[in-house]
Amino acid sequence: MMTRFISPKAVVNGYVGDSVILGETLIGSGTLIEGNVIIGHPKEETLRGLISLSRVDLQRCNEASKGARIGRGCIIRSGTVIYEDVTIGDHVKTGHNVLIREGSVIGNESLIGTGTLLDGSVKIGRRVIIQSNAYLPHLTVIGDDVFIAPNVCFTNDPYPESGRLAGVKVEEGAIICANATLLPGIRVGRRSVVGAGSVVTEDVPDESVVFGSPSRLRMTREEFDRRRRIWKTRNEEPKQDV
């Protein structure tokens, strides 16, 4: 079990279990930090500086960390690691074993599902739902009210390992269904839908539905919403296997 450590420079207004809080971290009122969480984890540049001093113990990490900012009423579940220079808004929830790297920003009332990686500077809007095991690399930008289903993979390097990165941008109200893969630099338009298992190689227009590999335009968002309403209002019982 992790040893509880709270930096004397941290301001903690919520509840912290057996976790490590480093640097000048600020935790808002009503926030719950479960056990086995690290907040303010030093970024690689910071760690390398400590290695050069031959000191990488907890106290040195605490002194070097800039800390993170976590808003009011959040729930940070066990196994989560939040790096320094991360800003998290109010009423944000994480699942278990989430990784949020330095420079990331998460808006109010968003959910970051179990096993999800924000692997670099990632911008997440308000009221975003990201379900389990999604991968969002450096430079990914997600607008408000976006839904991202399990196992969605965003990418950012057209020719690995070129070192010249281009993040995916998802506009507000879009839906990305399970197991979709989005290629570097793609823009997913406002209130558009990417179907399950799709490989998105081109920009997705606003208010459109695409799916396939490579994905192609299949219908409008209006038609998608109509079909969803019919599905939700069906009265017949689900068929059972015999």
VMD Tcl script that draws the C-alpha trace (Angstrom):
set ca {
  {0.00 0.00 0.00}
  {1.21 3.51 -0.83}
  {2.57 5.68 1.99}
  {0.47 8.81 2.52}
  {2.44 11.97 1.77}
  {1.05 15.49 1.44}
  {3.40 18.29 0.49}
  {3.58 21.10 3.04}
  {3.24 23.44 0.05}
  {-0.05 21.85 -1.06}
  {-3.47 23.32 -0.27}
  {-5.90 20.48 0.37}
  {-9.55 21.32 1.00}
  {-10.92 17.87 0.19}
  {-10.26 14.36 1.51}
  {-7.07 12.47 0.65}
  {-6.59 8.75 1.27}
  {-3.25 6.94 1.30}
  {-1.87 8.88 -1.66}
  {1.02 11.13 -2.64}
  {0.38 14.86 -3.19}
  {3.45 16.73 -4.46}
  {4.47 20.35 -4.92}
  {2.13 23.32 -4.78}
  {-0.91 21.22 -5.60}
  {-4.31 22.79 -4.96}
  {-7.27 20.48 -4.23}
  {-10.70 22.08 -4.07}
  {-13.38 21.64 -1.45}
  {-15.46 18.48 -1.50}
  {-12.95 16.61 -3.67}
  {-12.19 12.97 -2.87}
  {-8.74 11.57 -3.62}
  {-8.84 7.79 -3.09}
  {-5.81 5.72 -2.06}
  {-2.89 4.84 -4.33}
  {-3.07 8.12 -6.28}
  {-0.14 10.36 -7.25}
  {-0.82 14.05 -7.91}
  {1.93 16.38 -9.11}
  {4.14 13.61 -10.53}
  {7.29 15.28 -11.95}
  {7.53 15.42 -15.73}
  {10.50 13.81 -17.49}
  {12.53 17.02 -17.68}
  {12.18 17.47 -13.93}
  {13.13 13.85 -13.22}
  {16.24 14.08 -15.39}
  {17.32 17.10 -13.39}
  {16.99 15.07 -10.21}
  {18.95 12.17 -11.70}
  {21.83 14.54 -12.42}
  {21.87 15.31 -8.70}
  {21.78 11.57 -7.89}
  {18.68 12.18 -5.79}
  {15.26 10.93 -6.92}
  {13.66 10.30 -3.52}
  {10.16 11.45 -2.58}
  {11.33 14.61 -0.83}
  {13.35 15.75 -3.87}
  {10.41 15.02 -6.17}
  {8.20 17.09 -3.91}
  {10.60 20.03 -3.93}
  {10.91 19.92 -7.72}
  {7.23 19.42 -8.61}
  {5.12 22.43 -9.57}
  {2.02 20.55 -8.47}
  {-1.39 20.28 -10.13}
  {-4.74 22.06 -9.80}
  {-7.87 20.05 -9.05}
  {-11.23 21.79 -8.65}
  {-14.17 21.34 -6.32}
  {-16.28 18.22 -5.95}
  {-14.03 15.91 -7.96}
  {-13.55 12.17 -7.49}
  {-10.08 10.84 -8.32}
  {-10.15 7.06 -8.08}
  {-7.38 4.72 -7.04}
  {-4.46 4.08 -9.35}
  {-4.71 7.48 -11.03}
  {-1.48 9.39 -11.76}
  {-1.75 13.14 -12.46}
  {1.44 14.94 -13.48}
  {2.53 18.44 -12.55}
  {1.15 21.35 -14.62}
  {-2.26 19.68 -14.97}
  {-5.44 21.70 -14.46}
  {-8.69 19.89 -13.67}
  {-11.99 21.73 -13.31}
  {-14.87 21.25 -10.90}
  {-16.89 18.01 -10.54}
  {-14.54 15.94 -12.70}
  {-14.40 12.19 -12.14}
  {-11.75 9.66 -13.09}
  {-12.02 5.90 -13.24}
  {-9.26 3.70 -11.86}
  {-5.70 3.64 -13.28}
  {-6.01 6.84 -15.31}
  {-2.86 8.65 -16.51}
  {-2.95 12.42 -17.12}
  {0.32 13.92 -18.35}
  {1.72 17.41 -17.87}
  {0.05 20.34 -19.62}
  {-3.36 18.67 -19.83}
  {-6.50 20.67 -19.06}
  {-9.87 19.08 -18.23}
  {-13.06 21.12 -18.10}
  {-15.85 21.04 -15.53}
  {-18.10 17.98 -15.13}
  {-16.08 15.71 -17.40}
  {-15.45 11.99 -16.90}
  {-12.16 10.26 -17.71}
  {-12.82 6.51 -17.75}
  {-10.82 3.64 -16.27}
  {-7.53 2.89 -17.99}
  {-7.64 6.04 -20.14}
  {-4.36 7.79 -21.06}
  {-4.01 11.51 -21.71}
  {-0.47 11.06 -22.98}
  {0.85 14.61 -23.29}
  {-0.70 18.05 -23.35}
  {-4.38 17.25 -24.04}
  {-7.28 19.72 -23.86}
  {-10.65 18.36 -22.72}
  {-13.75 20.57 -22.71}
  {-16.70 20.65 -20.34}
  {-19.15 17.78 -19.81}
  {-17.02 15.40 -21.87}
  {-17.46 11.66 -21.32}
  {-14.44 9.50 -22.13}
  {-15.07 5.83 -21.44}
  {-12.57 3.10 -20.55}
  {-9.21 2.50 -22.23}
  {-9.26 5.45 -24.61}
  {-5.88 6.79 -25.78}
  {-5.44 10.53 -26.36}
  {-1.89 11.61 -27.23}
  {-0.15 14.99 -27.14}
  {-2.00 17.86 -28.92}
  {-5.44 16.19 -28.92}
  {-8.24 18.74 -28.41}
  {-11.76 17.70 -27.37}
  {-14.63 20.21 -27.38}
  {-17.55 20.51 -24.97}
  {-20.22 17.79 -24.65}
  {-18.27 15.16 -26.62}
  {-18.83 11.44 -26.02}
  {-15.91 9.04 -26.56}
  {-16.65 5.32 -26.27}
  {-14.26 2.59 -25.01}
  {-10.98 1.78 -26.78}
  {-10.98 4.81 -29.08}
  {-7.47 5.60 -30.31}
  {-6.38 9.08 -31.35}
  {-3.02 9.47 -33.13}
  {-0.68 12.40 -33.75}
  {2.23 11.38 -36.01}
  {1.54 10.85 -39.74}
  {4.90 9.14 -40.31}
  {6.13 7.60 -37.03}
  {8.57 8.55 -35.68}
  {8.82 11.82 -37.58}
  {8.73 14.03 -34.49}
  {6.42 16.45 -36.34}
  {3.09 15.98 -34.58}
  {-0.46 16.95 -35.59}
  {-3.21 16.47 -33.05}
  {-6.82 15.46 -33.70}
  {-9.50 18.07 -32.93}
  {-13.04 17.00 -32.03}
  {-15.67 19.76 -32.09}
  {-18.48 20.14 -29.57}
  {-21.27 17.59 -29.36}
  {-19.55 14.91 -31.44}
  {-19.81 11.18 -30.73}
  {-16.87 8.80 -31.29}
  {-17.99 5.16 -31.06}
  {-16.05 2.17 -29.73}
  {-12.73 1.07 -31.25}
  {-12.55 3.96 -33.73}
  {-9.08 5.13 -34.82}
  {-8.52 8.75 -35.82}
  {-5.47 9.64 -37.89}
  {-3.24 12.65 -37.14}
  {-4.52 16.15 -37.85}
  {-8.14 15.09 -38.44}
  {-10.96 17.48 -37.53}
  {-14.19 15.85 -36.39}
  {-16.92 18.41 -36.94}
  {-19.56 19.74 -34.59}
  {-22.27 17.18 -33.64}
  {-20.85 14.59 -36.01}
  {-20.73 10.84 -35.32}
  {-17.89 8.38 -36.01}
  {-19.14 4.78 -36.10}
  {-17.68 1.85 -34.20}
  {-14.47 0.38 -35.58}
  {-13.97 3.19 -38.08}
  {-10.60 4.36 -39.36}
  {-10.95 8.11 -39.94}
  {-8.51 9.34 -42.58}
  {-10.20 12.63 -43.56}
  {-11.98 15.51 -41.85}
  {-15.55 14.77 -40.79}
  {-18.07 17.51 -41.70}
  {-20.37 19.06 -39.11}
  {-23.67 17.25 -38.46}
  {-22.62 14.13 -40.37}
  {-22.26 10.39 -39.63}
  {-19.28 8.44 -40.97}
  {-18.19 4.83 -40.53}
  {-16.09 2.17 -42.21}
  {-12.41 1.63 -42.93}
  {-11.64 4.08 -44.31}
  {-14.68 5.94 -43.02}
  {-17.22 7.36 -45.48}
  {-20.20 9.67 -45.16}
  {-23.30 7.53 -44.49}
  {-26.07 9.83 -43.21}
  {-26.76 13.11 -41.46}
  {-26.83 13.67 -37.72}
  {-30.54 14.42 -38.08}
  {-31.12 10.90 -39.47}
  {-28.94 9.40 -36.73}
  {-30.98 11.18 -34.05}
  {-34.22 10.01 -35.65}
  {-33.06 6.39 -35.60}
  {-31.90 6.77 -32.01}
  {-35.30 8.08 -30.94}
  {-37.01 5.10 -32.56}
  {-34.62 2.69 -30.83}
  {-35.15 4.32 -27.44}
  {-38.93 4.19 -27.69}
  {-39.30 0.58 -28.86}
  {-41.65 -1.35 -26.60}
  {-40.82 -4.89 -27.61}
  {-38.72 -7.01 -25.28}
  {-35.17 -7.94 -26.39}
  {-34.99 -11.34 -28.04}
  {-33.33 -14.04 -26.00}
  {-31.17 -16.85 -27.27}
  {-32.91 -20.23 -27.30}
}
mol new
graphics top color blue
foreach p $ca { graphics top sphere $p radius 0.5 }
foreach p [lrange $ca 0 end-1] q [lrange $ca 1 end] { graphics top cylinder $p $q radius 0.2 }
display resetview
